Each structure stands twice: as structure tokens, then as C-alpha cells.
Amino acid sequence: MRRHAGLPGAPFALPLTLALGALLLAGCTVSGSPSGSGADEGSGGTGGPGPRWQPGPGTDWQWQLSGRLDTSVDVPVYDIDGFDHSGDTVARLHRDGRKVICYLSTGAREDFRPDAGDFPDEVIGRGNGWEGERWLDIRRTDILEPIMAERFDMCRDKGFDAVEPDNMDGYRNRTGFPLTAADQLRYNRLIARLAHERGLAVGLKNDLDQIPQLVGDYDFAVNEQCAQYGECARLTPFVEAGKAVFHAEYELPTDRFCADSRRLKLSSLLKKYELGVWRQAC
């Protein structure tokens, strides 16, 4: 979920107060990357039915969640909407040598998704500031786990390599539910397990405060606006574990964050809030 700082009509904004060799500790094997990656990628890991993808620090990427998909960006990783794209699209990206991440919301209900009716009213909370989206009561894993399992089955069946679960820090927001840090840790570990059981890598989306507890459960990180809020160094545990940090800014020009991103070995982009095809990479 993109932060709302500077967006008109936003209901709230809550600013949050290196070794590549570590891949060996994670049981990963290193292989070459397509051109433009800036880093090697590996495959492997434990806890799932077989080897899973493990992107390394500095791996270049494209993040496109709206508009007609442009598959011509010369990067080794695409992060695209899991519902909006078919297995044929994923296969085409694979033929071009790309790994493909399946974007899903796991912490909010979106009323425009085909399974929106599967969420009972009792687990639907306040709006999160984006049209059609409302926070979920992540304590109700009895209800949410089978829904999320079906979504992850979809990603697996379409051939995705990984999942980007969004809205993973509800406990830091006004959701309408009394969520705690312990509730969030429990749910986020459930999400990681669901991905790994299906052979999918999984990224921790934002949730900076819980990185120390969750870096071992997740295969990479996805972050928005850590430079704008002076938080990028908090992602270092992922880099030190040999895991990529896919990072996007929306409001800062590249000359305000790219030098630090390169120093920290982040995979950084400047994007527009709608997350269309436009990008500027560090």
C-alpha cells in the first residue's frame, strides 16, 4: 500500500518513526542473471516442496500494477498484479528470461476482486485510503487462511515465481480492529508459510518494525518511500542475509535517494503512484 503523504483527500498518513555470501547460509545456489540485473540471482531455500527463487541484493526490477503491461523493460524481475494477468503472460515473461512476482493484497479486502464476496462483513474494517479497499481483521485466520490459500494457489497455477503480499502492517494503522504487533507477526508468518508450501518465494511488504523478527521467514523485501521517511537503513538485515530489497519512491527525485540506495544495495525505482509502466531506475 502506498503511503498517503502529499495525496489530496488522504484520510491519514502514518510516517514510521552485505554480504552476498550469506546466500550460502540460506542454502541458495547462484546463477547468472539476464542483462540489466546488476546482481546475480539464485534459486533454492528450505521449507517448501522444492527449490524456490531467491533474488539477491541489487537485482533490477519493474513494478507495474496498472495499464497495459509493457514487457519490453530490460530487467530480470517483473512484479505484476496476480488477478489481472494470465498464465500466458507469466510464461511469456519467463521465455524472455524474467522472474515474475504475483502482487496480491493479503491485509485488505478489495471490492473489485472476483473473490470479494468470500470475505464476511465481520472481518472487514475501515478503509485504508484507497478506493474500494478496507482493512481486514487479521486475527481471524480461521476465515482468512483458506481465502489466501486459494489466492496463492492461483499465483502458483499461473506459474509465478513469488508473491508480493500487500497491506502487511495493519497493526500500525487505524483498521477498526484492536490489532497488536503479535497479531501481525502471527499473520505475516502465516502468509510466508502459505507461499513456501506452494514453492513460491515471498516478499515482506513495508512493516519495517518487524524486519528483525521476519527476515528469516521472507525471501526478499518490498518497500515504499523509505528514503522519503529516512528509513532505508532499517532494511539492511535483508541485504545482509543476501536477499533483495525492491524499493520505490514516488515524491523524491532520483538524485535525492539513488546514491544512498546504491550504498545500501537496494533495488530502487522512482515510480508514479498509479504504478504504471513509467519508471526511473537508480
C-alpha positions as a printed NumPy array, in Angstrom:
array([[  0.   ,   0.   ,   0.   ],
       [  1.39 ,   3.362,  -0.989],
       [  1.62 ,   5.939,   1.776],
       [ -0.63 ,   8.948,   1.558],
       [  1.727,  11.799,   2.316],
       [  1.002,  14.624,  -0.11 ],
       [ -2.047,  12.991,  -1.659],
       [ -5.177,  15.123,  -1.744],
       [ -8.078,  13.736,   0.219],
       [ -5.966,  11.128,   2.01 ],
       [ -7.645,  10.249,   5.308],
       [ -4.449,   9.776,   7.263],
       [ -0.711,   9.335,   6.988],
       [  1.438,   7.457,   9.453],
       [  5.158,   8.074,   8.855],
       [  7.149,   5.319,  10.577],
       [  9.472,   6.668,  13.139],
       [ 26.171,  -7.341,   2.935],
       [ 27.072,  -9.776,   2.312],
       [ 26.073, -11.749,  -0.813],
       [ 27.915, -14.661,   0.697],
       [ 25.047, -15.074,   3.113],
       [ 23.204, -16.727,   0.249],
       [ 25.248, -19.798,   1.036],
       [ 23.901, -19.802,   4.571],
       [ 20.394, -19.734,   3.156],
       [ 21.129, -22.813,   1.037],
       [ 20.869, -20.929,  -2.251],
       [ 22.736, -21.576,  -5.455],
       [ 23.85 , -18.632,  -7.575],
       [ 23.237, -18.426, -11.278],
       [ 23.655, -15.772, -13.919],
       [ 21.071, -13.041, -14.458],
       [ 19.687, -11.551, -17.655],
       [ 21.183,  -8.285, -18.75 ],
       [ 20.334,  -5.248, -16.658],
       [ 20.081,  -7.083, -13.342],
       [ 23.018,  -5.541, -11.536],
       [ 23.213,  -8.674,  -9.387],
       [ 23.183, -12.443,  -9.549],
       [ 20.071, -14.369,  -8.705],
       [ 19.862, -17.723,  -7.032],
       [ 17.275, -20.403,  -6.591],
       [ 16.828, -22.573,  -3.593],
       [ 15.788, -22.38 ,   0.002],
       [ 14.077, -24.603,   2.521],
       [ 10.605, -25.1  ,   3.902],
       [  8.751, -25.622,   0.613],
       [  8.113, -28.568,  -1.731],
       [ 11.244, -27.781,  -3.758],
       [ 13.764, -25.102,  -4.612],
       [ 12.36 , -21.616,  -4.785],
       [ 13.69 , -18.417,  -6.272],
       [ 15.96 , -16.222,  -4.154],
       [ 16.701, -12.739,  -5.59 ],
       [ 19.954, -11.19 ,  -4.42 ],
       [ 20.68 ,  -7.592,  -3.394],
       [ 20.726,  -5.1  ,  -6.244],
       [ 18.567,  -7.172,  -8.61 ],
       [ 16.866,  -4.79 , -11.055],
       [ 13.089,  -4.899, -11.418],
       [  9.979,  -3.426, -12.937],
       [  6.822,  -2.851, -10.901],
       [  3.674,  -2.364, -12.992],
       [  0.23 ,  -2.743, -11.434],
       [ -1.862,  -0.615, -13.834],
       [ -2.218,  -0.002, -17.549],
       [ -1.339,  -2.239, -20.467],
       [  1.64 ,  -4.344, -19.461],
       [  4.865,  -3.391, -21.217],
       [  7.069,  -6.481, -21.313],
       [  9.983,  -4.749, -23.053],
       [ 11.735,  -3.3  , -19.971],
       [ 15.172,  -4.944, -19.868],
       [ 15.159,  -6.197, -16.279],
       [ 15.252,  -9.709, -14.784],
       [ 12.238,  -9.266, -12.466],
       [  8.653,  -8.134, -13.097],
       [  6.156,  -7.515, -10.275],
       [  2.611,  -7.54 , -11.704],
       [ -0.979,  -7.941, -10.497],
       [ -1.845, -11.586,  -9.886],
       [ -5.516, -11.27 , -10.77 ],
       [ -5.107,  -9.113, -13.849],
       [ -2.635, -11.295, -15.749],
       [ -2.885, -14.788, -17.152],
       [ -0.548, -17.724, -17.049],
       [  0.237, -16.984, -20.691],
       [  1.593, -13.57 , -19.7  ],
       [  3.752, -15.138, -16.998],
       [  5.001, -17.757, -19.466],
       [  5.882, -15.048, -21.994],
       [  7.927, -13.205, -19.38 ],
       [  9.638, -16.472, -18.461],
       [ 10.552, -17.064, -22.09 ],
       [ 12.222, -13.659, -22.032],
       [ 14.288, -14.739, -19.039],
       [ 12.31 , -12.905, -16.36 ],
       [ 11.192, -13.967, -12.917],
       [  7.649, -12.846, -12.12 ],
       [  6.173, -11.71 ,  -8.791],
       [  2.428, -12.001,  -8.116],
       [  1.004,  -8.898,  -6.428],
       [ -1.884,  -9.615,  -4.026],
       [ -3.477,  -7.781,  -1.143],
       [ -3.47 , -10.016,   1.924],
       [ -4.285,  -7.439,   4.593],
       [ -7.169,  -5.596,   2.937],
       [-10.33 ,  -6.577,   1.097],
       [-10.668,  -5.065,  -2.387],
       [-14.27 ,  -4.872,  -3.568],
       [-13.229,  -5.147,  -7.222],
       [-11.669,  -8.622,  -6.961],
       [-13.566, -11.719,  -8.141],
       [-13.402, -13.272,  -4.663],
       [-14.549, -10.143,  -2.796],
       [-17.755, -11.901,  -1.776],
       [-15.773, -14.542,   0.13 ],
       [-14.962, -12.052,   2.893],
       [-17.737, -11.892,   5.532],
       [-18.643,  -8.492,   6.953],
       [-17.219,  -9.397,  10.357],
       [-13.627,  -9.309,   9.052],
       [-13.971,  -6.086,   7.02 ],
       [-12.817,  -2.941,   8.775],
       [-12.107,   0.685,   7.945],
       [-10.982,   1.964,   4.583],
       [ -7.233,   2.164,   4.052],
       [ -7.354,   5.311,   1.929],
       [ -7.565,   3.624,  -1.487],
       [-10.858,   3.349,  -3.321],
       [-12.607,   0.031,  -2.758],
       [-10.118,  -1.2  ,  -0.137],
       [-10.82 ,  -1.932,   3.536],
       [ -8.573,  -3.38 ,   6.202],
       [ -9.08 ,  -6.99 ,   7.312],
       [ -9.226,  -8.424,  10.819],
       [ -6.057, -10.492,  10.515],
       [ -6.784, -12.171,  13.851],
       [ -9.478, -14.225,  12.083],
       [ -7.149, -16.682,  10.424],
       [ -9.93 , -19.279,  10.504],
       [-11.656, -17.187,   7.836],
       [ -8.717, -15.598,   6.043],
       [ -6.341, -18.549,   5.694],
       [ -8.484, -20.527,   3.201],
       [ -9.152, -17.378,   1.141],
       [ -5.462, -16.518,   0.987],
       [ -4.57 , -20.136,   0.249],
       [ -6.819, -20.015,  -2.819],
       [ -5.174, -16.785,  -3.942],
       [ -1.715, -18.305,  -3.562],
       [ -2.905, -21.374,  -5.459],
       [ -3.84 , -19.005,  -8.278],
       [ -0.348, -17.492,  -8.312],
       [  1.251, -20.942,  -8.332],
       [ -1.055, -22.27 , -11.029],
       [ -0.326, -19.288, -13.28 ],
       [  3.384, -20.031, -12.951],
       [  4.511, -17.075, -10.827],
       [  7.824, -17.37 ,  -9.015],
       [  6.949, -15.29 ,  -5.971],
       [  4.253, -13.321,  -4.179],
       [  4.173,  -9.676,  -3.067],
       [  1.543,  -9.595,  -0.286],
       [  0.342,  -6.044,   0.34 ],
       [ -1.15 ,  -4.293,   3.398],
       [  1.042,  -6.227,   5.803],
       [  1.234,  -3.639,   8.582],
       [ -2.379,  -3.111,   9.604],
       [ -1.465,  -3.06 ,  13.286],
       [  0.236,   0.307,  12.7  ],
       [ -2.921,   1.779,  11.163],
       [ -6.499,   2.591,  12.138],
       [ -8.137,  -0.57 ,  10.868],
       [-11.246,  -0.681,  13.046],
       [ -9.799,  -3.649,  14.941],
       [ -7.552,  -3.715,  18.053],
       [ -4.659,  -5.361,  16.222],
       [ -1.372,  -5.876,  18.039],
       [  2.202,  -6.438,  16.904],
       [  1.824, -10.071,  17.963],
       [ -1.278, -10.412,  15.744],
       [  0.686,  -9.027,  12.801],
       [  3.673, -11.324,  13.343],
       [  1.402, -14.344,  13.524],
       [ -0.428, -13.375,  10.343],
       [  2.683, -12.427,   8.408],
       [  4.288, -15.747,   9.259],
       [  1.123, -17.489,   8.084],
       [  1.381, -15.651,   4.76 ],
       [  5.032, -16.686,   4.368],
       [  4.144, -20.296,   5.122],
       [  1.326, -20.342,   2.561],
       [  3.735, -19.117,  -0.11 ],
       [  6.522, -21.526,   0.774],
       [  4.172, -24.521,   0.873],
       [  3.484, -23.782,  -2.784],
       [  7.14 , -23.353,  -3.758],
       [  6.755, -19.587,  -4.082],
       [  9.179, -17.004,  -2.761],
       [  7.537, -14.233,  -0.752],
       [  8.414, -10.606,  -0.002],
       [  7.833,  -8.667,   3.202],
       [  5.968,  -5.503,   2.225],
       [  6.915,  -2.462,   4.323],
       [  6.388,  -3.454,   8.038],
       [  9.821,  -2.097,   8.953],
       [  9.406,  -2.509,  12.699],
       [  9.106,  -6.288,  12.392],
       [ 12.001,  -6.901,   9.99 ],
       [ 14.255,  -8.314,  12.74 ],
       [ 11.642, -10.95 ,  13.577],
       [ 10.582, -11.7  ,   9.985],
       [ 13.738, -11.518,   7.859],
       [ 14.213, -15.267,   8.302],
       [ 10.671, -16.006,   7.14 ],
       [ 10.787, -13.931,   3.953],
       [ 12.861, -14.234,   0.779],
       [ 13.049, -10.533,  -0.127],
       [ 11.536,  -7.203,   0.894],
       [  9.378,  -4.68 ,  -0.948],
       [  9.418,  -1.136,   0.388],
       [  7.804,   2.165,  -0.475],
       [  9.247,   5.564,   0.401],
       [ 11.934,   4.547,   2.882],
       [ 14.13 ,   7.363,   1.536],
       [ 11.417,   9.993,   1.961],
       [ 10.99 ,   8.967,   5.589],
       [ 14.669,   8.327,   6.355],
       [ 14.151,   4.61 ,   6.974],
       [ 16.17 ,   2.769,   4.307],
       [ 18.937,   1.634,   6.66 ],
       [ 16.331,  -0.382,   8.561],
       [ 16.157,  -2.744,   5.556],
       [ 19.824,  -3.72 ,   5.975],
       [ 19.005,  -7.111,   7.597],
       [ 17.609,  -8.319,   4.269],
       [ 20.694,  -7.229,   2.354],
       [ 22.99 ,  -8.77 ,   4.958],
       [ 21.062, -12.035,   4.53 ],
       [ 21.713, -11.929,   0.778],
       [ 18.102, -11.007,  -0.015],
       [ 16.912,  -8.308,  -2.409],
       [ 15.14 ,  -5.157,  -1.265],
       [ 12.838,  -3.946,  -4.056],
       [ 12.287,  -0.267,  -3.268],
       [ 10.188,   2.523,  -4.831],
       [  9.92 ,   6.247,  -4.218],
       [  7.131,   8.477,  -5.535],
       [  7.891,  12.034,  -4.468],
       [ 11.688,  12.354,  -4.358],
       [ 13.814,  12.859,  -7.492],
       [ 16.409,  10.171,  -8.086],
       [ 19.282,  12.484,  -7.137],
       [ 17.822,  12.59 ,  -3.624],
       [ 17.981,   8.843,  -2.963],
       [ 19.921,   6.858,  -5.57 ],
       [ 23.37 ,   7.382,  -4.045],
       [ 22.186,   6.005,  -0.716],
       [ 20.311,   3.207,  -2.473],
       [ 23.459,   2.082,  -4.251],
       [ 25.426,   2.229,  -0.987],
       [ 22.786,   0.133,   0.771],
       [ 22.463,  -2.238,  -2.221],
       [ 18.759,  -1.596,  -2.667],
       [ 16.93 ,  -2.178,  -5.955],
       [ 15.443,   1.306,  -6.234],
       [ 12.991,   2.901,  -8.643],
       [ 11.206,   6.206,  -8.954],
       [  7.584,   5.468,  -9.839],
       [  4.285,   7.334, -10.102],
       [  1.553,   6.488,  -7.598],
       [ -0.544,   4.629, -10.16 ],
       [  2.358,   2.195, -10.723],
       [  2.055,   2.181, -14.48 ],
       [  4.868,   1.437, -16.896],
       [  6.835,   4.653, -16.245],
       [  9.973,   4.198, -14.165],
       [ 13.349,   5.719, -13.451],
       [ 15.885,   3.312, -12.015],
       [ 18.906,   4.137,  -9.914]])
